[in-house]
């Protein structure tokens, strides 16, 4: 007896169903204080081919290093700063979002983390989302305990590169596998 081939089970591409109303490309209102930045990039698979069906969830602190919605910090958060967004990629695997540059974050254990944006990557074929971070060229990177735990030769995969012209735009790509694989964290 021979059974017919059935489709494999996978996650997605269902990110547009029921989530489109939550998509936005800006993490704050226009009048929120802080340095305005744009981050643009592409998600690549292990062969260097852009991934067209992915979604990024972003979470970050405001310019003072305060996360909105965190109980012990909420009264200090900047009004109008959401600090959270869901950004889908386009058909060529590209993403782009606007925000303010986050400030250094003091963790509850009383150590300081360099300015960064937490990124969750959701895509077809991955049953658990991937965790990573976007850092910026900053002298505080040398004391950030999370970044310092990453082998020195791999840290560059987490650091956004300023675009030419000083326009406040940064470039940061996600590589799922291969020689330039982005560092992903286990949570």
C-alpha positions as a Python dict, from the first residue, in 0.01 Angstrom:
ca = {
    (1, 'X'): (0, 0, 0),
    (2, 'X'): (129, 341, -92),
    (3, 'X'): (17, 659, 83),
    (4, 'X'): (-11, 987, -104),
    (5, 'X'): (233, 1263, -27),
    (6, 'X'): (82, 1525, 202),
    (7, 'X'): (199, 1882, 248),
    (8, 'X'): (447, 1935, 527),
    (9, 'X'): (338, 2140, 823),
    (10, 'X'): (502, 2477, 855),
    (11, 'X'): (446, 2809, 1021),
    (12, 'X'): (316, 3083, 792),
    (13, 'X'): (300, 3258, 567),
    (14, 'X'): (8, 3375, 778),
    (15, 'X'): (150, 3702, 913),
    (16, 'X'): (-89, 3917, 714),
    (17, 'X'): (-399, 3736, 836),
    (18, 'X'): (-521, 3906, 1151),
    (19, 'X'): (-203, 4110, 1207),
    (20, 'X'): (-208, 4376, 935),
    (21, 'X'): (-379, 4627, 1162),
    (22, 'X'): (-76, 4597, 1396),
    (23, 'X'): (185, 4663, 1126),
    (24, 'X'): (354, 4998, 1149),
    (25, 'X'): (691, 5130, 1045),
    (26, 'X'): (740, 5386, 1323),
    (27, 'X'): (786, 5318, 1695),
    (28, 'X'): (695, 5669, 1810),
    (29, 'X'): (490, 5976, 1738),
    (30, 'X'): (651, 6265, 1549),
    (31, 'X'): (682, 6498, 1851),
    (32, 'X'): (866, 6247, 2074),
    (33, 'X'): (1210, 6378, 2173),
    (34, 'X'): (1525, 6194, 2066),
    (35, 'X'): (1752, 6141, 1767),
    (36, 'X'): (1542, 6030, 1467),
    (37, 'X'): (1679, 5724, 1289),
    (38, 'X'): (1573, 5482, 1016),
    (39, 'X'): (1689, 5121, 999),
    (40, 'X'): (1673, 4934, 670),
    (41, 'X'): (1787, 4589, 570),
    (42, 'X'): (1711, 4254, 414),
    (43, 'X'): (1661, 3905, 556),
    (44, 'X'): (1868, 3639, 374),
    (45, 'X'): (1853, 3259, 392),
    (46, 'X'): (2156, 3029, 407),
    (47, 'X'): (2218, 3058, 31),
    (48, 'X'): (2204, 3439, 37),
    (49, 'X'): (1856, 3452, -116),
    (50, 'X'): (1618, 3716, 28),
    (51, 'X'): (1334, 3574, 241),
    (52, 'X'): (1001, 3727, 132),
    (53, 'X'): (766, 3602, 404),
    (54, 'X'): (901, 3720, 737),
    (55, 'X'): (793, 3953, 1014),
    (56, 'X'): (1002, 4149, 1264),
    (57, 'X'): (880, 4243, 1610),
    (58, 'X'): (1075, 4530, 1761),
    (59, 'X'): (1098, 4644, 2121),
    (60, 'X'): (1320, 4921, 2250),
    (61, 'X'): (1377, 5178, 2522),
    (62, 'X'): (1323, 5550, 2467),
    (63, 'X'): (1606, 5803, 2439),
    (64, 'X'): (1645, 5797, 2819),
    (65, 'X'): (1685, 5418, 2831),
    (66, 'X'): (1333, 5360, 2970),
    (67, 'X'): (1108, 5083, 2835),
    (68, 'X'): (740, 5181, 2813),
    (69, 'X'): (505, 4925, 2963),
    (70, 'X'): (758, 4787, 3213),
    (71, 'X'): (604, 4814, 3560),
    (72, 'X'): (906, 4947, 3747),
    (73, 'X'): (980, 5208, 3475),
    (74, 'X'): (641, 5298, 3327),
    (75, 'X'): (595, 5630, 3508),
    (76, 'X'): (935, 5742, 3368),
    (77, 'X'): (853, 5652, 3006),
    (78, 'X'): (832, 5921, 2740),
    (79, 'X'): (475, 6011, 2641),
    (80, 'X'): (393, 5913, 2282),
    (81, 'X'): (671, 5657, 2261),
    (82, 'X'): (531, 5307, 2198),
    (83, 'X'): (867, 5130, 2182),
    (84, 'X'): (704, 4839, 1997),
    (85, 'X'): (622, 4765, 1635),
    (86, 'X'): (561, 4478, 1394),
    (87, 'X'): (727, 4523, 1056),
    (88, 'X'): (670, 4280, 767),
    (89, 'X'): (928, 4236, 493),
    (90, 'X'): (837, 4302, 131),
    (91, 'X'): (854, 4050, -155),
    (92, 'X'): (1230, 4107, -181),
    (93, 'X'): (1291, 4039, 191),
    (94, 'X'): (1346, 4409, 270),
    (95, 'X'): (1233, 4591, 583),
    (96, 'X'): (1250, 4953, 694),
    (97, 'X'): (1134, 5126, 1010),
    (98, 'X'): (1166, 5462, 1182),
    (99, 'X'): (1226, 5528, 1548),
    (100, 'X'): (1446, 5726, 1784),
    (101, 'X'): (1788, 5604, 1886),
    (102, 'X'): (1744, 5426, 2220),
    (103, 'X'): (1937, 5530, 2526),
    (104, 'X'): (2155, 5308, 2742),
    (105, 'X'): (1944, 5079, 2960),
    (106, 'X'): (2009, 5014, 3327),
    (107, 'X'): (1900, 4659, 3403),
    (108, 'X'): (1736, 4560, 3735),
    (109, 'X'): (2063, 4389, 3835),
    (110, 'X'): (2220, 4738, 3814),
    (111, 'X'): (2441, 4693, 3509),
    (112, 'X'): (2418, 4907, 3198),
    (113, 'X'): (2344, 4784, 2847),
    (114, 'X'): (2450, 4980, 2539),
    (115, 'X'): (2173, 5133, 2325),
    (116, 'X'): (2002, 4851, 2136),
    (117, 'X'): (1675, 4732, 1983),
    (118, 'X'): (1541, 4384, 2062),
    (119, 'X'): (1433, 4201, 1744),
    (120, 'X'): (1219, 3888, 1714),
    (121, 'X'): (1220, 3724, 1370),
    (122, 'X'): (918, 3519, 1260),
    (123, 'X'): (929, 3331, 930),
    (124, 'X'): (800, 3026, 753),
    (125, 'X'): (974, 2704, 849),
    (126, 'X'): (1088, 2833, 1189),
    (127, 'X'): (868, 2694, 1465),
    (128, 'X'): (1015, 2923, 1734),
    (129, 'X'): (1091, 3282, 1657),
    (130, 'X'): (1453, 3396, 1661),
    (131, 'X'): (1584, 3653, 1910),
    (132, 'X'): (1854, 3901, 1820),
    (133, 'X'): (1948, 4264, 1879),
    (134, 'X'): (2048, 4569, 1682),
    (135, 'X'): (2333, 4767, 1837),
    (136, 'X'): (2483, 5092, 1711),
    (137, 'X'): (2845, 5200, 1676),
    (138, 'X'): (2889, 5319, 2035),
    (139, 'X'): (3167, 5321, 2293),
    (140, 'X'): (2926, 5163, 2543),
    (141, 'X'): (2938, 4842, 2335),
    (142, 'X'): (3268, 4766, 2509),
    (143, 'X'): (3091, 4727, 2845),
    (144, 'X'): (2757, 4581, 2738),
    (145, 'X'): (2743, 4238, 2907),
    (146, 'X'): (2524, 4080, 2637),
    (147, 'X'): (2738, 4199, 2347),
    (148, 'X'): (3059, 4107, 2531),
    (149, 'X'): (2929, 3750, 2572),
    (150, 'X'): (2929, 3717, 2189),
    (151, 'X'): (3261, 3605, 2034),
    (152, 'X'): (3446, 3913, 1906),
    (153, 'X'): (3451, 3794, 1545),
    (154, 'X'): (3067, 3767, 1541),
    (155, 'X'): (2971, 4096, 1710),
    (156, 'X'): (2961, 4286, 1382),
    (157, 'X'): (2646, 4090, 1284),
    (158, 'X'): (2463, 4278, 1559),
    (159, 'X'): (2590, 4630, 1487),
    (160, 'X'): (2404, 4851, 1239),
    (161, 'X'): (2617, 5050, 997),
    (162, 'X'): (2546, 5420, 940),
    (163, 'X'): (2445, 5490, 579),
    (164, 'X'): (2663, 5730, 385),
    (165, 'X'): (2573, 6095, 410),
    (166, 'X'): (2488, 6109, 781),
    (167, 'X'): (2114, 6105, 717),
    (168, 'X'): (2029, 5915, 1035),
    (169, 'X'): (1979, 5595, 837),
    (170, 'X'): (2140, 5268, 944),
    (171, 'X'): (2182, 4948, 746),
    (172, 'X'): (2143, 4610, 919),
    (173, 'X'): (2084, 4278, 747),
    (174, 'X'): (1974, 3947, 895),
    (175, 'X'): (2150, 3632, 771),
    (176, 'X'): (1978, 3313, 888),
    (177, 'X'): (2279, 3087, 815),
    (178, 'X'): (2620, 3090, 656),
    (179, 'X'): (2943, 3278, 709),
    (180, 'X'): (2768, 3606, 793),
    (181, 'X'): (2502, 3442, 1011),
    (182, 'X'): (2345, 3689, 1251),
    (183, 'X'): (2392, 3608, 1618),
    (184, 'X'): (2068, 3474, 1764),
    (185, 'X'): (2011, 3438, 2139),
    (186, 'X'): (1848, 3148, 2323),
    (187, 'X'): (1568, 3254, 2558),
}
